[in-house]
Amino acid sequence: MENKEINNQVLIPIVIPSYEPDDRLIALLNDLDAKEMGPVIIVNDGSSEEYDHIFDQAEAIIAKRGGMLISYRPNKGKGRALKTAFSYIAENMPGALGCVTADSDGQHTPECINKIFDAFREHPDDLIMGVREFNKKDIPWKSWFGNTVTIKVFSYVAGMKVNDTQSGLRGIPFRFMKELIDCKGERFEFETRMLLECAGRYGLTEIPIKTVYESKENHQTHFRPVADSIRIYKILGKKFFLYVFASLSSFVIDIILFHLFTLLFKDTFPAMYITYATVSARVISAVYNYFINYKVVFKSRASKAVSLTKYALLAVIQMSLSAGTVSLIVFLLPNVWETLVKAIVDTLLFFISYSVQQRLVFRAPKNGNSNGKDPQK
């Protein structure tokens, strides 16, 4: 591959962000060195002085293959550490295919890292994810619960299924890596933002890897279940909140325009003014809602003509389902309050519509993942 080779091999640096590591980091680096894997970029993310001896050992090992130790204080978070490494690679290794990120706590073995290398060479434009199999019996409960819930929420919000949203073992294309330097997020939530930035823009290739923990009792992690989970869900919640805002603002515009059009048409079309006002207001508010969703909520790169056609079709289907379902329920339960039924039905359709818009209406065509399936599905 032109301009991307060192010693006849594709240049893919390994990035390891590290905060107060133990001897597992040294063991990993020795294994990588023995297998001639590297260069390795280590970011000492504000560890206290008592860990300096570990980083001194680490620097001596990675220097053999052109690696680099970057240190700073105070601790700034995993996201900042990753972006620091990305900036270094962009400035000093412009011929790299991208980079592979791994954790320093022994979860990612050289064999698993090598799997990501192989997949990266085969799919150089994809985000490569090393995905763990989450079995409640074999891993710490907070890791199992946090990942399982986040997978479900992320799939709905992003419209892209990722089987291990918190995996730190990733292969990142050079262009995407450079874009991520300016992406928001300083701590663990940065990895979630990375996935949201990937959705609809880059392919996704998932590679099964081992789930390695010393034990449920002794497993150490700097991930804070409450604080860091709140950061992650704030990101996901913000995206859905934009969808809610777009819908509510469209409703307000629809009501205001309906009022103005009734005043405008009442004298001119006394028999049909309500119909004309309703249709005129709905068309304008729908066009507004479409463009807000296209530009702000889903940040779509799909063809406007195609997505607008799909959006209009979805609106017709949603309206028909609402009317049909409410009519059927009222027919079967004649004593039920129609307004309550409509409120419940339309709320369910509102959530379904979000998923349909994310996955079908505003999704731009792109290459699938390694198994030939569309990663958005």
Secondary structure, DSSP 8 states (H G I E B T S, - for coil): -TT-EETTEE---EEEEESS--HHHHHHHHHHHHTT---EEEEEES--GGGHHHHHHHHHHHGGGT-EEEEESS---HHHHHHHHHHHHHHH-TT--EEEE--SSS-S-HHHHHHHHHHHHH-TTEEEEEE----TTTS-HHHHHHHHHHHHHHHHHHS---S-TT---EEEEHHHHHHHTTSS-SSTHHHHHHHHHHTTTSEEEEEE-----S-TTT------TTHHHHHHHHHHHHHHHHHHHHHHHHHHHHHHHHHHHHHHHTTT-TTTHHHHHHHHHHHHHHHHHHHHIIIIIS---S-HHHHHHHHHHHHHHHHHHHHHHHHHHHHHSTTS-HHHHHHHHHHHHHHHHHHHIIIIIS-------TTSS-TT-
